[in-house]
Amino acid sequence: MGGDLTEMIARRTLRVLFWSHLALGVVAGLAIALLAATGIAMSFESVVIDRMERSLMTRHATPLGAPPMGVDRMMALARERFPDMRDPVLEVRSDPALPWIYRTGRGERHYLHPANGDDLGAGPERARRLFQAVVSLHRWLVWQPEGGIRRGGAVRENEGERREPGGWRKWGGAITSAACLIYLTLALTGLPLWLRGIRGMVALRAKCWFRRGLSGKARDWNWHHVLGWWALPGILTITLTGTIMAYPWANAALFAAFGESPPARASGAPPGESPRQRSPRTPAAPPPAPANLGTVPRLAAERMPGWKTLEISRPAADGGAPVRIIIGDAGRGRPDRRIGFSLTEVGLVPNAVPNGDPTPAARARRWVRWIHTGEAGGWWGQVLAVGVCSATLVLVWTGYALTWRRWTRFRKPMI
């Protein structure tokens, strides 16, 4: 009697999970597919921009590999050529095949040849606007190539939109956030459904491996279960991090796991990100002293022998602003490999708060975005993220196909 009752409860629980899984998938499937498709497109941004930046150098008359000019000379030349740029940053690259960038936080940027300082123009601006529009579609369901400002790989809204978010962006953001949360729920409800009915190796192989010669419902069922199983860890990772970025309560739960409270939310910042977290150039620094910018590459090599980028900000002659330098030896998805320093008469002095992360929870929060995109794992992490997004598209397609066949079977008249 007890066994029959337990089996009946298990069957009814699985039935509830199945119909909940089906209903949520039908409601959010298209939005989930859009998030996956735009996620795939966004993953190619760094590769496309890198290739286009390298093409600026190959088209220039100066041969590749020419020794770069001094940082101090480049900075003086850039300040003279672009005197109206506010709070400029000179981004120095160690790769001789890449141009240097003179930019501001407002998105204006100029590419400079490292050997002679020649202005190479604004670079791949159209490609940046295209990817910016894809990010806007991914976050708010708005195709907005002109509406945001890209800084350090992130998209920032216009000032007015940051202060007063609303309109379709507000509703579109609510839809994409809900789609992410629903996809997380689908992954959690799908696991017990996947485990249902496995009694031996034959049934296990049918759900773990693709089978040849199938078509119609059998093929869709096989693909849905196989891809759902192998993509499950990636789906859980992407949706969990996406939920943390989308909802304040999820962000607060992350901080609570470390026994902390989330910082006050800045206007326009994602939940849990303060202005200090958004830019590692803001930590307190020692009082500035006259510094020789020409020594920065050598000093950076002493601190980080394999450095790839140097971001030199506020190298002003106005005396009151410190010279701040961010040294990085990895891609943008590794915030732990970007260390802030101040240039003083004694050399490079680490900033008071490394990376702008005052607590363990804040450091974990900084990783969330890069884990979400896969960039935290380098190129292989992005490959896995693209694989999960591609599997998601097939899961949506097979899910709708199976639902349609079930619906048409129910509607078929009984003879």
Secondary structure, 3 states (H helix, E strand, C coil): CHHHHHHHHHHHHHHHHHHHHHHHHHHHHHHHHHHHHHHHHHHCHHHHHHHHHHHHHHCCCCCCCCCCCCHHHHHHHHHHHCCCCCCCEEEEECCCCCCEEEECCCCCEEEECCCCCCEEECCCHHHHHHHHHHHHHHHHCCCCCCCEEEECCEEEECHHHHHCCCHHHHHHHHHHHHHHHHHHHHHHHHHHHHHCCCCCHHHHHHHHCCCCCCCHHHHHHHHHHHHHHHCHHHHHHHHHHHHHHHCHHHHHHHHHHCCCCCCCCCCCCCCCCCHHHHCCCCCCCCCCCCCCHHHHHHHHHHHCCCCCEEEEECCCCCCCCCCEEEEECCCCCCHHHEEEEEEECCEEEECCCHHHCCCHHHHHHHHHHHHHHCHHHHHHHHHHHHHHHHHHHHHHHHHHHHHHHHHHHHHCCCC
